[in-house]
């Protein structure tokens, strides 16, 4: 058996030695951003150190509109900010009307025009690398700012669409894994169950775009269409985006929120039993009395409880607040403008006076109240409609 292996080895060696030195070389392959190009009109070849390729396939892959002038025997490639012109047999080319020397003149063979690949790749802003061992060319195209801006705009539109359709899973798919934004969207299902809102992006501005990071500023409106009451608002956000294959949202910060609400809306009285109105007004009276008396216990009794830990935190915050400030509160107007049986929204106008600074502030607020199981009305949330120093116009 060993003899047969020895003879086989000798036979293979003799066959290897018999291969002529001029055997055909491997074909040249071309890749653009990792994708191999297919050349149906002819195969790339080397000419005096330059890789020559059929022009149409390369031009189109690099985003250029192809043109051919049979009379002048010239090829053109155009895009928004680039205009290339090469002529068969000429070692001069035009790049945006600037004449450049070519490493090799374009040729026409079998009805196909061949052009020097490196020149085309670099003229379009790409990086061109030739690997002689594998006889391959790798072209890496530059990141297109216009394309990035389109992708970012598409991301923001998709985010808004998912929000308006209450698609929490869709929103989660737009978040960078492990990011602050990914953590914040975990409670979206509960929010969608409570609120019915419509979001609209009024404006979007890309503040920064570098490599794989972008900062985006938006102005968005949120309009209530049903569910638990919440006032309409206009919000200014700063989004932080990162690119990992595609753009993802890493973080979002609310820079400013403006309640979209007028005094006329606030002073329209909601339909409700007179007894309910009296009960709500009584809660407000006790709330403002406790503010002026700095009575934390009474004040907490006018506020909705969300558990012992929450109540203890609120108590500590109020005690610290009363130590730091000496304020007097005067309630000048209050009206229940929204009522649904277990929930009410009250428009209030108040004057807050800093006793130490002798400065007064006029404020317009929306106070949200809930009806507890025992029938008591307590304040669950508040929104500032307007805030002005005494003497300045107050335009809610």
Beta strands, then each sheet from edge to edge (+ up, - down):
strand 1: 29-32
strand 2: 35-36
strand 3: 45-47
strand 4: 50-54
strand 5: 65-69
strand 6: 74-78
strand 7: 83-87
strand 8: 92-95
strand 9: 98-101
strand 10: 107-109
strand 11: 112-116
strand 12: 127-131
strand 13: 136-140
strand 14: 195-210
strand 15: 213-227
strand 16: 233-243
strand 17: 247-259
strand 18: 327-339
strand 19: 343-354
strand 20: 359-371
strand 21: 377-389
sheet 1: 2+ 1- 13- 12+
sheet 2: 3+ 4- 11+ 10-
sheet 3: 5+ 6- 7+ 8- 9+
sheet 4: 14+ 15- 16+ 17-
sheet 5: 18+ 19- 20+ 21-
end
